[in-house]
Amino acid sequence: MWRRRSGGGGTQETSPREAHEAPQAPVRAEPAADLTIDALGRKCPIPIIMLAEQINSVSLGGVVAVLADDPAAFTDIPAWCRLKSHAHVDTYELPQGGWSIHVRRNY
């Protein structure tokens, strides 16, 4: 499947190989979190399981940062937040690859 990229002036097309590359998060300064879970190198669902086991160790309104480099975690952790009524604060690109996915505990 080919898709068009929006951009200045001309039309560019993305090959099927480029369409399946890992998602990109905006590169910004990452705020401090109350707890950091290092799930780098682990495949889903392990990052979600680690988050579910440890989210209650922060106070209500506290933020947990999950460090993950599995592309599935990029979409699965925000989906888990919606299912469990926690807040997906934001996702930050890590310099070494992967993301820091921030989750706020709501209950």
C-alpha positions, -999 to +999 in steps of 0.1 A: +000+000+000+013+034-010+004+066+008+010+102+001+030+124+023+019+159+029+046+184+024+057+215+005+047+217-031+053+184-048+038+150-041+059+124-026+050+088-021+060+065+006+070+029-002+054+000+018+087-005+036+088+031+048+052+029+059+060+002+084+089+019+101+087+026+139+065+056+148+082+089+156+075+109+187+083+146+189+117+154+203+113+176+234+128+180+268+113+152+290+098+163+324+107+144+355+086+114+365+078+100+399+087+065+388+107+052+358+102+017+345+130+005+322+114-019+297+141-013+270+148-045+250+116-062+261+087-070+238+051-063+244+032-071+265+060-070+291+062-032+293+024-030+299+026-058+325+055-039+343+034-007+342+003-025+356+023-040+384+039-008+395+015+021+388+000+018+423+034+025+438+031+062+429+006+086+446-026+096+429-018+121+401+018+108+400+035+102+367+052+069+356+077+070+327+079+037+308+111+034+288+104+011+258+118+004+224+093-021+211+071-003+184+040-020+198+045-002+231+042+031+214+006+025+207-003-002+232+005+018+264-017+047+254-045+022+246-040+005+280-043+040+296-077+045+279-089+010+289-078+015+326-088+052+329-053+065+335-040+094+315-014+091+287+005+124+294+029+123+265+055+103+246+091+115+243+118+102+219+149+088+236+183+097+222+194+060+222+162+049+204+128+041+218+105+062+238+097+074+273+059+070+276+045+090+305+013+079+323-005+097+351-022+076+377-059+086+380-071+062+407 
